[in-house]
Amino acid sequence: MRILLLFLLFMPSSIIAGAWPREKGEVFLSFSTEIPAAPQTRYATGTSLYAEYGLTSRLTVGFDGYLGPKGSPSETYLFLRFPFGKPDRPTHLALSFGLGQKTIPNPWGTITRQKLARIGAAWGMGLKTGWLSVDASVATVLDASIDVPGQSGITYKADFTWGMKPSKRIMLIWQLQTGKVPDGPSYAKFTPSVVWSIGEKHSSQIEIGLIKGLTGDDSQKLKLGFWKRF
């Protein structure tokens, strides 16, 4: 295990977000869509699908996929996540490693496919009525059918989250998303959202949020999501 962790740490690759492991046998699903606010791009929506499964108490496996608007890239990843330290500590740390593929369409009808790897670290701390977390990642292209300018370098991301739970059924999430894409500027986006728990066991949630670009990004979007745990 030590050799594997050292190998992952020094690979030029990112992590799937999350410092807390899933309980053994637990499944978590998340589906969301982003709708641009500008009328001319109202139908250029992006869709995300995320899934986790607690394979053991110390190993979470999952899927992370994003389907971009027509004519834009899409990505899929399979990942493993390992927690560090004792589970009863106030702070949590985890390492994740994922392998995936990016599909890049172009106007001439051909499709470029890239093999991807990513690695990163997640830190989290539980609060009395919420949590704090930081998720950082680095992704790189392992192989590509064609070298595409602006799509073949290293991607950096770091998300800072403050979650609040004022009641059993409501969560407030304040998140700052930052990063750097190949051949592009650094960016920062503010993404607040509200999450409502539904059902008797509170195992399903509905999310409504906003995405607002602050610098290096002019995004203005509405985010709609559905979470399910079982």
Secondary structure, DSSP 8 states (H G I E B T S, - for coil): -HHHHHHHHTS-----S-SS---TT-EEEEEEEEEESSGGGTT--EEEEEEEEEEETTEEEEEEEEE-STTS-EEEEEEEEEEES-TTSSEEEEEEEEEEEEEEE-TTS-EEEEEEEEEEEEEEEEETTEEEEEEEEEEEEEEESS--TTSSS-EEEEEEEEEE-SSSSEEEEEEEEEEE-TTS-EEEEE--EEEEEESTT--EEEEEEEEEEEES---EEEEEEEEEE-
